[in-house]
Amino acid sequence: MRAVTALPNEVTEDEHLWIPMPDGTRLAARLWRPVSADDDPVPGIMEMIPYRKRDLTAQRDSIHHPYMAGYGYACLRVDLRGSGDSEGVLTDEYLEQELADAEAVLAWMAEQPWCSGRTAMMGISWGGFNALQVAARRPPSLGAIITVCSTDDRYTDDVHYMGGCLLSDNLSWASTMFAYNSCPPDPAIVGERWRELWLDRLENSGLWLETWLSHQHRDEYWQHGSIDEDYSAIEVPVFAVSGWADGYSNAVFRLLAELDVPTKGLIGPWSHKYPHLGEPGPAIGFLQEAVAWWDHWLKDETGNGAMSGPALSIWMQDTARPATTYEDRPGRWVGEPSWPSERIVESRYPLGRHRIVDPDAAAQPSPPLTVQSPLSVGQFAGKWCSYNAPPDMPYDQREEDGGSMIFDSEELTERLELLGAPAVELTLSVDRPVAMVAVRLSDMAPDGEATRVSYGVLNLNHHAGSGNPQPLEPGEKLTVAVQLNGMAQSFPAGHRLRLSVSTSYWPVVWPSPEPVRLTVYPDESALVLPVRSTGLDDDEGAVPTFGDPEGAPPIEVLQLQPGEQDWSVHRNMVDLTGSLRVVKDLGVVHFPDIDLAVTRRAYEEYSFTSGDFDSIRGETDWTMGFERDNWSVRTTTKTVLTSTATEFQLHAQLDAYEGERRVASKSWSTAVPRNLV
């Protein structure tokens, strides 16, 4: 990324502001704005997240907020109530209180003398979620949003559940927030009250994982904040962004299809990152795109080209060898004028005996096929939502295919391009009342290497919907549609497509309560592919172009102690145990501008014993630390999730230290009944 120091407007920064809420609670904020805004007010842009503006996101914030301020905007970065330096306690995601606070902040910002009265919201992940949710509440000053790596459906497409299956990221993410919620405000900002505020958080933030496990179906809890309940509630323009390695790319397609407002979509090769910092690359000049978007909708510069070009800009990925990380993902930019696109043709490929059959080929009868996958299938799947650190992309799928039912196509005789969400129609039966199926689509090279390009999972009890799932009747045939994640992938001549079907996919999703034998009837099953014709890029204006990534110079951060990144698979052939172990250790970093040293370390392990479905175990350990002069605090959090056929068992421990003295300790031990999961 190129650091830009010469911006059109001189920028001033208010390192700390208090914003009063209607109930008297104060939220902590940081503001960047043009110096000239005192005399010439500008639109305001808000990002409101729980990740600590003063330290944990300070370097990232320093890249894009001052940059946009330099182009004539007041950029406000707010700590959510109960996070960072804000007062209060944070007890869950996207609560009514959070959304009401966001509306109050927007109203406050619109009334400031440096603001023109027109506002916007932007954010990645949590900030992308609440931008959509607040937009649906129609605050009067809000004129547009940019939502990055977010979703319109908190149950179907979020970190908690996928296809009605419990994601292990539900544990991972809950543990992340367990650790973050244990962190204190900075005494340099809140003064002597820091300890009182900290102890209140430690005592009352709660164990979010227990809440999320208690809502195993799509109920009112998940409907709250899911804007797909009423897309028409959003009346402002939306710029929706994600990456193929991210967990949230499906939402971009749905938002383009369903919103009745000006909408742009952008999906690159990236993991869960802003596109100007995108990994895998290539990163792009996303902040230039953001400024053009704001100029169009907040300054009425309607001829600036922000809405010209394709409605959906996509990185069409070329074939690549399987790897757990990529510096750059090969491919090219393509565009679609609208979505759904009339230029995408659904092609139905029947299944045969371990074959994907060409649509024009004569049908050949196939007997039923069966599979009962070992618990090891899924250890090479990577993470549901990649952060590209540590390396967390799916590895060679041959490691998984030995425990799966596979279907291969013939060698391709010409290039094939897919854009959209594949689906698999399976006629099947199972021998247990609770079962799941995982389906993977891979690009298989002539040497046999298999690179996963999409996948989907389905809790079969949810085949008629996630609101009221039902037990299965063992042995009864049913036809289900397994939706795979959206994708843009080219397959060269000489390669094959491989479809892999398994009855477990641990640790991406929690396994069924007991072993399941799945029977598939190929003669009544098919792979449905969204085929994009070649030659479409020749149309004028069809191919999007982007500048090189740039931003404001990031603040200085010094690495005092090195970190460690590791992602390793372990198998013990004596006791038949296996595990995936993940280390995300950022070491100790120092922020010279506030003279603060920060420690952040996470360890995760997902384990099993072969054939023992009661042995499934997820365990996380976090350490957070903050130190300056004579002030030193540290918290450790540990979460363990196990299960039996009838319940999830949850154990957690929180310890907080001031210096070497433990000042708080809490433990949880609870069981949550399994309900067709």
C-alpha positions in Angstrom: 0.0 0.0 0.0 1.3 3.5 -0.9 1.2 5.9 2.0 -0.2 9.3 0.8 1.0 12.4 2.7 -0.2 15.1 0.3 -4.0 15.1 0.6 -6.4 17.8 -0.8 -7.3 19.0 2.7 -5.2 19.5 5.8 -6.5 17.1 8.5 -6.8 17.7 12.2 -7.4 14.9 14.7 -9.3 14.9 18.0 -7.7 11.9 19.7 -10.5 11.6 22.2 -14.1 12.8 22.4 -17.0 11.9 24.7 -20.4 11.5 23.0 -23.3 11.5 25.5 -26.1 9.0 25.0 -29.7 9.7 26.0 -29.4 7.6 29.2 -26.2 9.5 30.3 -23.7 6.8 29.2 -20.7 8.3 27.4 -19.2 6.7 24.3 -15.5 7.2 23.5 -14.7 8.4 20.0 -11.8 9.6 17.8 -12.4 12.2 15.1 -10.4 13.1 11.9 -11.7 16.1 9.9 -10.5 18.8 7.5 -9.2 21.9 9.3 -11.4 23.9 7.0 -14.5 22.1 8.3 -14.9 24.7 11.1 -15.8 27.2 8.4 -17.0 24.9 5.6 -18.8 21.9 7.2 -18.4 18.5 5.6 -20.4 15.2 5.6 -19.7 12.8 8.5 -18.8 9.1 8.3 -19.1 6.8 11.3 -17.5 3.5 12.0 -18.7 2.0 15.3 -17.2 -1.3 16.5 -16.0 -3.0 19.8 -12.4 -3.5 18.9 -10.7 -0.7 20.9 -9.9 2.5 18.8 -7.0 3.5 21.1 -4.9 0.4 20.5 -6.1 -2.8 18.8 -7.5 -1.1 15.6 -5.5 2.2 15.9 -3.0 1.4 13.1 -5.8 0.3 10.7 -7.9 3.3 11.6 -5.0 5.6 11.0 -4.8 4.4 7.3 -8.3 5.0 6.1 -10.0 7.6 8.3 -7.4 10.4 7.9 -7.3 9.5 4.2 -11.0 10.1 3.7 -10.8 13.2 6.0 -8.2 14.5 3.6 -10.8 14.3 0.8 -13.4 16.4 2.7 -15.1 14.2 5.3 -15.3 14.1 9.1 -14.5 10.5 10.1 -15.7 9.3 13.5 -14.4 6.1 15.0 -16.6 5.1 18.0 -16.1 2.4 20.6 -19.3 0.5 21.3 -20.9 0.9 24.7 -18.9 -1.4 27.1 -15.8 -1.7 24.8 -12.6 0.2 24.5 -12.8 3.4 26.5 -16.6 3.7 26.3 -18.7 3.4 29.5 -21.2 0.6 30.1 -21.1 -3.1 29.6 -21.3 -5.0 26.3 -23.4 -8.2 26.6 -24.0 -9.4 23.0 -23.9 -8.5 19.4 -26.2 -6.1 17.7 -28.5 -5.5 20.6 -31.3 -2.9 20.4 -29.2 -0.7 22.7 -26.2 -0.8 20.3 -28.4 0.2 17.3 -30.1 3.0 19.3 -26.7 4.3 20.4 -25.6 4.3 16.7 -28.7 6.4 15.8 -27.9 8.8 18.7 -24.3 9.2 17.5 -25.4 9.9 14.0 -27.8 12.6 15.3 -25.1 14.1 17.4 -22.6 14.1 14.5 -25.2 15.8 12.2 -25.6 18.6 14.7 -21.9 19.4 15.1 -20.7 22.7 13.6 -18.1 20.9 11.4 -20.7 18.6 9.9 -22.9 19.5 6.9 -25.8 17.5 8.4 -25.3 14.6 6.0 -23.9 11.3 7.4 -22.9 7.8 6.4 -21.7 4.6 8.0 -19.0 2.2 7.0 -17.3 -0.8 8.5 -15.9 -4.3 8.1 -17.4 -7.3 9.9 -19.2 -6.0 13.0 -19.1 -2.4 11.5 -20.5 -3.8 8.2 -23.3 -5.6 10.1 -24.4 -2.6 12.1 -24.2 -0.3 9.0 -26.8 -2.4 7.3 -28.9 -2.8 10.5 -28.9 1.0 11.2 -29.7 1.8 7.6 -32.8 -0.4 8.0 -33.9 1.9 10.9 -33.8 5.0 8.5 -32.1 7.7 10.7 -32.8 11.0 9.0 -29.2 12.2 8.4 -28.0 8.9 6.9 -27.3 9.2 3.2 -25.3 6.0 2.2 -23.3 3.1 3.6 -20.4 0.9 2.8 -20.7 -2.6 4.3 -17.6 -4.9 4.1 -17.6 -8.6 5.1 -21.1 -8.6 6.5 -24.4 -10.4 6.1 -28.1 -9.8 5.7 -29.0 -13.0 7.6 -27.5 -13.6 11.0 -28.5 -17.3 11.1 -27.9 -18.5 7.6 -24.7 -16.7 6.8 -22.8 -15.7 9.9 -20.1 -17.1 12.1 -22.6 -19.1 14.2 -24.4 -21.6 11.9 -24.2 -22.7 8.3 -27.0 -24.7 6.6 -28.4 -25.4 10.1 -25.0 -26.9 11.2 -23.1 -25.5 14.2 -19.9 -23.9 13.1 -16.7 -24.2 15.1 -16.2 -20.5 14.4 -19.1 -20.0 16.8 -16.7 -21.2 19.6 -13.7 -19.3 18.1 -15.6 -16.0 17.8 -17.3 -16.3 21.2 -13.8 -16.8 22.7 -12.5 -13.8 20.9 -15.2 -11.6 22.3 -14.8 -13.3 25.7 -11.2 -12.1 25.7 -11.9 -8.6 24.3 -14.7 -8.0 26.8 -12.3 -8.7 29.6 -10.1 -5.8 28.6 -10.0 -2.6 30.7 -10.5 1.0 29.5 -7.3 3.1 29.4 -6.7 5.2 32.6 -5.2 7.9 30.5 -8.7 8.4 29.0 -11.2 7.5 31.8 -9.0 8.4 34.8 -9.3 6.7 38.2 -12.7 5.2 37.2 -10.9 2.7 35.0 -10.8 -0.1 37.6 -14.5 0.4 38.5 -15.5 0.2 34.8 -13.2 -2.8 34.2 -14.6 -4.8 37.2 -18.1 -4.1 36.0 -17.2 -5.6 32.6 -15.6 -8.6 34.1 -18.6 -9.3 36.2 -21.4 -8.6 33.8 -20.4 -9.1 30.2 -21.5 -12.8 30.4 -20.7 -15.9 28.4 -22.0 -15.2 24.9 -21.4 -18.7 23.7 -24.1 -20.0 26.0 -26.6 -17.6 24.4 -25.6 -18.6 20.9 -25.8 -22.3 21.7 -29.3 -21.8 23.1 -30.6 -20.6 19.7 -29.9 -23.6 17.4 -32.7 -22.8 14.9 -33.6 -19.6 13.1 -35.8 -17.9 15.7 -36.5 -14.3 16.7 -33.1 -14.0 18.2 -31.4 -14.3 14.8 -34.2 -12.5 13.0 -33.3 -9.4 15.0 -30.7 -7.6 12.9 -31.2 -9.8 9.8 -32.2 -7.2 7.3 -33.4 -9.9 4.9 -36.5 -9.9 7.1 -37.5 -6.7 5.2 -35.1 -5.5 2.5 -37.4 -2.7 1.7 -36.6 -1.0 5.1 -33.2 0.1 3.6 -33.7 3.3 1.5 -30.1 4.5 1.2 -27.5 3.4 -1.4 -25.4 0.4 -0.4 -21.9 -0.5 -1.5 -21.4 -4.2 -0.5 -17.9 -5.7 -0.4 -16.3 -9.1 0.4 -13.7 -11.6 -0.7 -13.7 -15.2 -1.9 -11.7 -16.3 1.1 -14.0 -14.4 3.5 -17.0 -16.1 5.1 -19.5 -13.4 3.9 -19.3 -13.3 0.1 -22.8 -14.8 -0.4 -24.4 -11.7 1.1 -23.1 -9.5 -1.7 -25.1 -11.5 -4.3 -28.3 -11.3 -2.2 -28.0 -7.6 -1.5 -27.7 -6.8 -5.2 -30.6 -9.1 -6.0 -33.0 -7.9 -3.3 -32.3 -4.3 -2.4 -34.5 -1.7 -4.2 -31.9 1.1 -3.9 -28.7 2.0 -5.8 -26.4 -0.9 -5.0 -22.8 -1.8 -6.0 -21.1 -5.1 -5.3 -17.4 -5.9 -5.1 -15.8 -9.3 -4.4 -12.1 -9.8 -4.7 -9.7 -12.7 -3.8 -9.4 -11.4 -0.2 -9.9 -12.9 3.2 -11.6 -11.0 6.0 -9.9 -7.7 5.3 -10.5 -4.3 3.7 -9.6 -4.5 0.0 -6.8 -1.9 0.2 -5.2 -4.2 2.7 -6.4 -7.3 0.9 -4.8 -10.7 1.4 -4.5 -12.8 -0.7 -3.8 -10.2 -3.3 -4.1 -8.3 -5.4 -5.2 -5.5 -3.1 -6.8 -2.6 -4.8 -7.3 1.2 -4.4 -10.4 0.7 -2.3 -10.2 4.0 -0.5 -10.3 5.8 -3.8 -13.5 3.9 -4.6 -14.9 4.8 -1.1 -14.2 8.5 -1.6 -15.9 8.4 -5.0 -18.9 6.7 -3.5 -19.2 9.3 -0.7 -18.7 12.2 -3.1 -21.6 10.9 -5.3 -24.1 10.3 -2.5 -23.1 12.8 0.2 -21.8 15.7 -2.0 -24.1 15.2 -5.0 -21.1 14.8 -7.4 -23.3 12.6 -9.6 -21.0 12.7 -12.7 -17.9 11.4 -10.9 -18.2 7.8 -12.3 -19.0 6.2 -8.9 -22.1 4.5 -10.4 -20.6 3.8 -13.9 -19.2 0.4 -14.8 -20.6 -2.9 -13.8 -23.0 -3.3 -10.8 -21.0 -6.3 -9.7 -17.2 -6.4 -9.9 -15.7 -9.9 -9.4 -12.2 -11.4 -9.3 -12.5 -14.4 -11.6 -10.0 -16.8 -10.0 -7.8 -18.9 -12.3 -6.7 -22.4 -11.3 -4.1 -22.5 -8.5 -2.4 -25.3 -6.7 -3.9 -26.0 -3.3 -2.1 -24.0 -0.6 -3.0 -22.8 2.9 -2.0 -19.3 2.0 -1.5 -17.3 -1.2 0.4 -14.0 -1.6 -1.6 -13.3 -4.8 -4.4 -15.4 -6.2 -4.2 -15.6 -10.0 -7.1 -14.3 -12.0 -8.6 -11.2 -13.6 -11.4 -8.7 -12.9 -14.7 -9.2 -14.6 -18.0 -7.4 -14.3 -21.7 -8.0 -14.6 -24.1 -5.2 -15.4 -26.7 -6.5 -13.0 -27.4 -9.4 -10.6 -29.0 -11.8 -11.1 -27.3 -11.7 -14.5 -28.9 -12.8 -17.7 -25.5 -13.8 -18.9 -25.2 -16.6 -16.4 -26.8 -19.9 -17.5 -27.6 -22.7 -15.0 -26.4 -26.0 -16.4 -27.5 -29.3 -14.8 -24.9 -32.1 -14.8 -26.5 -35.4 -13.8 -24.6 -37.7 -11.4 -23.6 -41.2 -12.3 -21.6 -43.9 -10.6 -18.8 -41.7 -9.2 -19.1 -39.5 -12.2 -20.3 -36.1 -13.1 -22.0 -36.7 -16.4 -22.0 -34.2 -19.3 -25.5 -32.8 -19.8 -25.5 -34.1 -23.4 -24.2 -37.6 -22.6 -26.5 -40.6 -22.6 -27.7 -41.6 -19.1 -26.2 -44.7 -17.6 -27.9 -46.3 -14.7 -26.1 -46.3 -11.4 -26.7 -48.3 -8.2 -27.1 -46.4 -4.9 -23.8 -45.4 -3.3 -23.1 -45.2 0.4 -20.6 -43.4 2.7 -20.0 -43.1 6.4 -17.2 -40.6 6.8 -14.6 -40.7 9.6 -14.3 -37.7 11.9 -11.0 -36.8 10.3 -12.7 -35.5 7.2 -12.4 -31.7 7.5 -9.0 -31.3 9.1 -7.6 -29.9 5.9 -10.6 -27.7 5.2 -9.1 -24.4 6.5 -11.2 -21.9 8.4 -14.9 -21.0 7.7 -13.8 -17.3 7.5 -10.2 -16.9 6.5 -8.1 -14.1 8.1 -5.0 -15.3 6.2 -3.1 -15.4 9.5 -2.1 -18.0 10.4 -2.4 -19.8 7.0 -5.9 -21.0 7.1 -7.0 -21.8 3.5 -8.1 -25.3 2.4 -5.3 -27.7 1.5 -5.2 -30.4 -1.1 -8.6 -32.0 -1.0 -7.2 -35.5 -1.7 -6.5 -35.5 2.1 -10.3 -35.4 2.6 -11.5 -37.5 -0.3 -10.6 -40.9 1.1 -13.4 -40.6 3.6 -15.9 -39.1 1.1 -18.1 -40.2 -1.8 -16.6 -38.7 -4.9 -17.9 -37.9 -8.4 -15.4 -36.8 -11.2 -16.1 -35.2 -14.5 -14.4 -36.1 -17.7 -11.4 -34.0 -18.7 -12.5 -30.6 -19.9 -11.9 -30.0 -23.6 -12.2 -26.2 -23.2 -12.1 -23.5 -20.6 -15.1 -23.4 -18.2 -16.0 -20.4 -16.2 -18.4 -20.3 -13.3 -19.9 -17.3 -11.6 -22.5 -17.6 -8.8 -23.6 -20.2 -6.4 -23.5 -23.9 -7.4 -26.1 -26.3 -6.0 -26.2 -30.0 -5.6 -29.5 -31.9 -5.8 -29.2 -35.1 -3.8 -31.8 -37.8 -3.5 -30.7 -39.7 -0.4 -31.5 -41.6 2.7 -29.8 -41.9 6.1 -29.9 -44.4 8.9 -30.2 -42.0 11.8 -32.8 -39.3 12.8 -30.2 -36.5 12.9 -27.7 -36.2 10.1 -25.7 -33.7 8.1 -24.0 -33.7 4.7 -21.0 -31.7 3.4 -20.5 -31.1 -0.3 -17.2 -29.8 -1.8 -16.5 -28.8 -5.4 -12.8 -28.9 -6.4 -10.6 -28.1 -9.4 -8.6 -31.3 -10.1 -5.4 -30.8 -12.0 -4.0 -33.5 -14.4 -1.6 -34.6 -11.6 -4.5 -35.2 -9.2 -4.1 -32.2 -7.0 -7.5 -31.0 -5.9 -8.1 -27.3 -5.0 -11.4 -26.6 -3.3 -13.3 -23.8 -5.0 -16.6 -24.0 -3.1 -18.5 -26.0 -0.5 -21.8 -26.2 1.3 -23.1 -28.0 4.4 -26.7 -28.9 5.3 -28.2 -30.2 8.5 -30.6 -32.6 6.8 -33.2 -32.0 9.5 -33.4 -28.4 8.1 -34.1 -29.6 4.5 -37.6 -28.0 4.6 -36.4 -24.8 6.5 -34.5 -23.7 9.6 -37.4 -22.3 11.5 -38.9 -25.7 12.5 -36.6 -28.6 11.7 -37.9 -32.1 12.1 -36.3 -35.6 12.9 -35.5 -37.7 9.9 -37.1 -41.1 9.2 -34.3 -43.6 8.9 -34.3 -45.2 5.5 -36.8 -42.8 3.9 -35.8 -41.3 0.6 -35.8 -37.5 0.3 -34.5 -35.0 -2.2 -32.5 -32.0 -0.8 -30.8 -29.0 -2.4 -27.4 -28.3 -0.9 -26.4 -24.7 -1.7 -22.7 -24.1 -2.1 -21.0 -20.8 -1.5 -20.9 -18.3 -4.4 -17.8 -18.4 -6.5 -16.0 -17.1 -9.6 -13.6 -19.7 -10.9 -12.1 -20.7 -14.3 -11.2 -24.3 -15.0 -8.7 -24.8 -17.9 -8.9 -27.5 -20.5 -7.4 -30.8 -19.3 -8.7 -30.3 -15.7 -11.6 -32.1 -14.1 -14.3 -31.1 -11.7 -14.6 -33.2 -8.5 -17.7 -33.3 -6.3 -17.1 -34.8 -2.8 -19.8 -35.8 -0.4 -19.2 -36.6 3.3 -21.2 -37.1 6.5 -18.8 -35.1 8.7 -16.7 -32.0 8.2 -15.0 -31.4 11.5 -13.8 -28.9 12.7 -15.6 -26.6 10.2 -18.9 -27.8 11.6 -19.8 -29.8 14.7 -20.5 -33.5 13.8 -23.9 -35.2 14.1 -24.7 -36.8 17.5 -23.8 -40.3 16.2 -22.2 -41.9 13.1 -24.4 -41.7 10.0 -24.5 -43.9 6.9 -25.7 -41.9 3.9 -27.1 -43.4 0.8 -27.1 -41.3 -2.4 -29.2 -42.3 -5.5 -27.1 -40.8 -8.4 -29.7 -41.4 -11.0 -31.9 -38.9 -9.2 -29.2 -36.4 -8.3 -27.3 -33.6 -10.1 -24.8 -30.8 -9.9 -26.1 -27.5 -11.0 -23.5 -25.0 -12.1 -23.7 -21.3 -12.9 -21.9 -21.1 -16.3 -20.5 -17.8 -17.6 -19.9 -17.6 -21.3 -16.4 -16.7 -22.5 -15.9 -13.5 -24.5 -18.1 -11.3 -22.3 -15.1 -9.1 -21.2 -15.0 -7.6 -24.7 -18.0 -5.5 -24.1 -17.2 -1.8 -23.6 -17.2 -0.9 -19.9 -17.6 -4.5 -18.8 -14.2 -4.9 -17.1 -13.8 -2.9 -13.9 -10.5 -1.1 -13.3 -9.0 -0.1 -10.0 -6.1 2.0 -8.8 -3.3 0.8 -6.7 -4.0 0.6 -2.9 -3.2 3.7 -1.0 -4.0 5.3 2.3 -2.7 7.7 5.0 0.6 6.8 6.6 -0.1 4.3 9.4 0.9 5.2 12.9 4.1 3.7 14.2 3.9 0.4 16.0 7.0 -1.4 17.4 7.3 -5.1 17.8 8.9 -5.7 21.3 8.5 -9.4 21.3 7.9 -11.6 18.2 4.7 -13.4 17.7 3.9 -16.9 16.4 1.5 -18.2 13.8 0.8 -21.9 13.4 -1.8 -24.2 11.9 -1.0 -27.9 12.4 -2.8 -31.2 12.1 -1.9 -34.0 14.5 -2.7 -37.7 14.5 -1.8 -40.3 17.2 -1.9 -43.8 15.9 -1.7 -45.3 19.4 -4.8 -43.9 21.0 -6.4 -42.9 17.6 -6.8 -39.2 18.6 -6.5 -36.4 16.1 -6.5 -32.6 16.4 -6.1 -29.3 14.6 -4.1 -26.8 16.6 -4.0 -23.1 15.8 -1.7 -20.5 17.3 -2.4 -16.8 16.8 0.2 -15.0 18.8 0.8 -11.3 18.0 3.6 -11.1 20.5 4.0 -7.8 22.3 3.7 -4.5 20.4 4.3 -1.0 21.6 2.3 2.1 20.6 4.8 5.0 21.0 2.1 7.7 20.6 0.4 6.6 23.8 3.3 4.7 25.4 1.4 1.4 25.7 2.6 -2.2 25.3 -0.1 -4.7 24.3 0.0 -8.5 24.4 -2.4 -10.6 22.5 -2.2 -14.4 22.2 -4.8 -17.1 21.2 -4.5 -20.9 21.1 -7.2 -23.1 19.7 -7.5 -26.9 19.5 -10.2 -29.0 17.9 -9.9 -32.7 18.7 -11.5 -36.1 18.4 -10.9 -39.8 18.9 -11.6 -41.9 15.8 -15.1 -43.3 15.8 -16.1 -41.7 19.1 -18.7 -39.0 18.5 -18.7 -38.1 22.2 -15.0 -37.2 22.0 -15.5 -34.0 20.0 -13.8 -31.2 21.8 -13.1 -27.5 21.1 -10.8 -25.6 23.4 -9.6 -22.0 23.3 -7.1 -20.1 25.5 -6.6 -16.3 25.3 -4.2 -13.9 27.0 -4.6 -10.1 26.7 -2.2 -7.7 28.4 -1.7 -3.9 28.6 1.2 -2.1 30.3 2.4 1.5 30.7 4.8 2.8 33.4 3.4 1.5 36.7 0.1 0.3 35.2 -0.1 -3.4 34.2 -3.2 -5.5 33.6 -3.6 -9.0 32.2 -6.6 -11.3 31.5 -6.7 -15.0 30.7 -9.8 -16.6 29.3 -10.4 -20.3 28.6 -13.4 -22.0 26.9 -14.0 -25.7 26.4 -16.9 -27.1 24.4 -17.8 -30.8 24.3 -20.9 -32.7 23.6 -22.8 -36.0 24.0 -25.7 -37.2 21.8 -28.1 -35.2 23.9 -26.4 -32.0 25.0 -23.5 -29.5 24.6 -21.3 -29.1 27.6 -19.7 -25.7 28.1 -16.9 -24.8 30.6 -15.2 -21.4 30.8 -12.8 -19.6 33.1 -11.9 -15.9 33.3 -9.0 -14.5 35.5 -8.0 -10.9 35.6 -4.7 -9.5 37.1 -3.5 -6.1 38.1 0.2 -6.5 38.2 0.7 -10.0 39.7 -2.4 -9.7 41.9 -5.5 -11.5 40.7 -8.4 -9.1 41.1 -11.3 -11.2 39.5 -12.0 -14.8 38.8 -15.2 -16.3 37.3 -16.0 -19.8 36.1 -18.9 -21.2 34.2 -20.1 -24.8 33.8 -23.3 -25.5 32.0 -25.1 -27.8 29.6 -27.3 -26.8 26.7 -29.7 -29.5 25.2 -29.0 -30.5 21.6 -32.0 -29.8 19.4 -31.6 -31.7 16.1 -28.0 -30.4 15.6 
